[in-house]
Amino acid sequence: MKNIIIADDSQFARTITKMCFEMAGCDDANFLNAENGKEALTFLREKRIDLIVTDLNMPVMSGLELVKEISENSSADIAPILVVSSSYSTRLESNLLKYGVIGLIKKPISPAKIVQILGSLFETWVEK
Amino acid sequence: MADEKLSLHNRIEEITCDALENTTFMDVDVIEDERDEFWYEDKLHSFISVKSPVKGYISLIMPAQLVDNISEIILAGLENVSTQKLRKDTLSELVNIVAGRIMSDLKPNGLSFSIGLPKVIRYNNAQTNYKTLVHFFEMNDYEFAVKIIGSNLLDYFSLTEKNCS
């Protein structure tokens, strides 16, 4: 079973994200809810994580701080990071890609947007 | 020029309908005519500050019953969470999505922007001196409004003709 962290300060947003991932084919994944970047980091220390899905605009520790923290302090085999945010610009996306983020989805999220970015990752999950 | 501004107004309506329909799975329709009573009925007001490239606010004003209906669709079965908390959570996320989409889709291509964290309060119909643009919508037989507040933000989008007060 794959462990997927969903980091968003909104329960509403986390629920929609989980629904969309299930509709995109991840219906047997274990979803770990984090209300901010700090809680996501705690999960990262405690469990094997296969994917991190994070919002940017969060209290306590933002998604950008989380991405930077992971990029600067983690080993090479860190889980892929997908950013799902209402904030979008091409400049923001290119900055996030520099930190190793694999994609930026502009809210509202949808199963089609997930498959578009993560389709190849999901294929490797099936192969394993 | 007038056509360009009308097009921008249409874009705000399109963006709002698209963002909320794809989030709530309900149909959203534009309302052309404002009802005076709208502002005197009990409503919740969620707003988000735009910090850069210019300052302003984008807000969503909705009846509590509509927010409850949306919460029920998405968060059905969630236990041990108060109605107040669900309302705040749902409305905060909705204004976050609408504000983010308006800023993303209307700003010049590629330009970054910064918005704050959403806040939710009971709507107060007190008059302010801020220049404001309002668009009205209907969802699930309830009316709601999207406001863009602040002359700098409105000027930034060149939204100064229709509906401004």
Boltz contact constraints between the chains, C-beta under 6 A:
constraints:
  - contact:
      token1: [A, 10]
      token2: [B, 89]
      max_distance: 6.0
  - contact:
      token1: [A, 10]
      token2: [B, 93]
      max_distance: 6.0
  - contact:
      token1: [A, 11]
      token2: [B, 89]
      max_distance: 6.0
  - contact:
      token1: [A, 12]
      token2: [B, 74]
      max_distance: 6.0
  - contact:
      token1: [A, 12]
      token2: [B, 89]
      max_distance: 6.0
  - contact:
      token1: [A, 12]
      token2: [B, 90]
      max_distance: 6.0
  - contact:
      token1: [A, 12]
      token2: [B, 93]
      max_distance: 6.0
  - contact:
      token1: [A, 13]
      token2: [B, 93]
      max_distance: 6.0
  - contact:
      token1: [A, 15]
      token2: [B, 74]
      max_distance: 6.0
  - contact:
      token1: [A, 15]
      token2: [B, 75]
      max_distance: 6.0
  - contact:
      token1: [A, 86]
      token2: [B, 96]
      max_distance: 6.0
  - contact:
      token1: [A, 86]
      token2: [B, 97]
      max_distance: 6.0
  - contact:
      token1: [A, 86]
      token2: [B, 100]
      max_distance: 6.0
  - contact:
      token1: [A, 87]
      token2: [B, 100]
      max_distance: 6.0
  - contact:
      token1: [A, 88]
      token2: [B, 104]
      max_distance: 6.0
  - contact:
      token1: [A, 89]
      token2: [B, 110]
      max_distance: 6.0
  - contact:
      token1: [A, 89]
      token2: [B, 112]
      max_distance: 6.0
  - contact:
      token1: [A, 90]
      token2: [B, 110]
      max_distance: 6.0
  - contact:
      token1: [A, 91]
      token2: [B, 110]
      max_distance: 6.0
  - contact:
      token1: [A, 91]
      token2: [B, 112]
      max_distance: 6.0
  - contact:
      token1: [A, 92]
      token2: [B, 112]
      max_distance: 6.0
  - contact:
      token1: [A, 107]
      token2: [B, 97]
      max_distance: 6.0
  - contact:
      token1: [A, 108]
      token2: [B, 22]
      max_distance: 6.0
  - contact:
      token1: [A, 108]
      token2: [B, 23]
      max_distance: 6.0
  - contact:
      token1: [A, 108]
      token2: [B, 97]
      max_distance: 6.0
